[in-house]
């Protein structure tokens, strides 16, 4: 009986060791990740609080920058939407690179050549963002600021449609119904607007379409590639600023010089700096919301 008990114990130890040796590293990592998730019950609460704070900051800064850009582009007569759009990206790029240079922020290294990353990942986001910002600020010339915000309510529906077509996300029936309600509200607002022009509506539609493509590209950058908000500010903001400045140099500066409105640019310098400072909050909070 004693010998049988020893044999049984030896067999159980052997089977346990073989099971441990057969366990793959991925299985071990899954177990570790599950254990870490179970050991941090407050992570979900912190994530929700961060998301709520990012949404609140985005809404507040977004409304503020609308008023500032309207004062620059429409009220002052400085019809340079691309130049105004570049301030937020310039300030964001400068802030992130200063923080990285002094060691306060660490960014993720790219997994490809710099030129390949710049042209294949950063440049498309810059082009779409520049189109969204430039067309969006241009719409203030032809439409009222409040009416522009009503039209922007249809952007989430267009974004859900693009995400569904590209199979990036699965859209729930409730989300689809809410998106249709937003589109219906924007349609009713358009029909009741007495000062709406066809050119202004086309400009705002182009801005919404570019914004949808930008959000889709940024979501792929943040969620699929695993980058963080600071990484996006470090890598994408320079591309956005460069695209806006190129558009401004080609299309806006010749007209500003011909109309002798360079003095107007210097007069609006405080508001341009304020737009850039608020643009930092808009850009980083929007990246956190998408993340």
Secondary structure, DSSP 8 states (H G I E B T S, - for coil): -HHHHHHHHHHHHHHHHHHHHH--HHHHHHHHHHHHHHH-TTHHHHHHHHHHHHHHHHHHHHHHHHHHHHIIIIIS----HHHHHHHHHHHHHHHHHHHHHTTS------SS-HHHHIIIIIHHHHHHHHHHHHHHHHHHHHS-HHHHHHHHTTHHHHHHHHHHHTTSS---HHHHHHHHHHHHHHHHHHHT-TT--HHHHHHHHHHHHHHHHHHHHHHIIIIIS---HHHHHHHTHHHHHHHHHHHIIIIIHHHHHHTT-HHHHHHTHHHHHHHHHHHHHHHHHHHHHH-
